[in-house]
């Protein structure tokens, strides 16, 4: 599986829009609904999000897709530094 180093804003926006409720559980369902789809978000990104979203539940849910984008990509940047 390729390493995920950045998640495009369009992908985050699509997940944000696809979440039926503004919560980590709603986002998780939106990610699960996109798993193994031929179009759209890469499976490597989906897999990373499925592992990371449960770890993020202790943080307040972001107020916008832009905030979610920053939160997720900041987390990716931090993970790169840890390796």
N, C-alpha and C positions, 0 to 999 in steps of 0.2 A: 504494500500500500504506500503510495507517495506521501511524503511528509507534508503536513499542512502548515504553511507559514503565514498565510493571510487569507481572509475570507472576504470576497468582493462585497461592496455595499449593496449591489443589486440582489445578491443572494440573501443578505440579512433583511433587506426590505421585503423580499418575497416571503420569507419565513414570518416576519412581523405581521404582514398582511394576512398570511395563512393561519395565524393563531386565532382560534375562536374566542379565547379569553386572554386578557392581558395578565399573564402569569407564567411562571416557569413551567407549570404543567401544560398550559396551553401552547407554549413554544415547543415543548417536548413532543406534543402530539403533531404539531405542524412539521417538525423535523422527521418524525416517524412516517408521516404520510408521503414524504418525498423520497424515502429510502428506496433504492433500486429502480428509480425511474430513469428511462433512457435520456430524457431531456432535463435540463435544469442543473441543479447543484451536484457537484462531483460527489461520488460515494465516499471519498476520503474525508471530505468536509462533513458530510452527514455522520460518518463514524466518529469523528472527533467531537462533534457537537453532542452526540448521544452519550459519550463518556463524560463530557465536561459540564453539561447543563445540570446534572444532579449535584455536582460540586459547587455550583453557583447559587443554589437555592438559599443559602444562608445570607446572601446579599439582597438588597431591595431590587425588585423588578424594575428595569429601566422605564423611563417615561416616554421614550420615543425610539424609533428605529435607529436614529443617529446615535443615541446613547447606547443602545444595544451593540451597534457596530463598534463603537469605541471600546466598550467593556470587553467584548469578545476578542478584538484584535490586540488590546492591551494584554489580555491573558495569554494570547499566542506569543506575543513579544517576550513576556516574562518567562514563558516555558522555554523559549529558545535560549535565553540566558542561563537557565538552570542546567541545561544539558552539558 
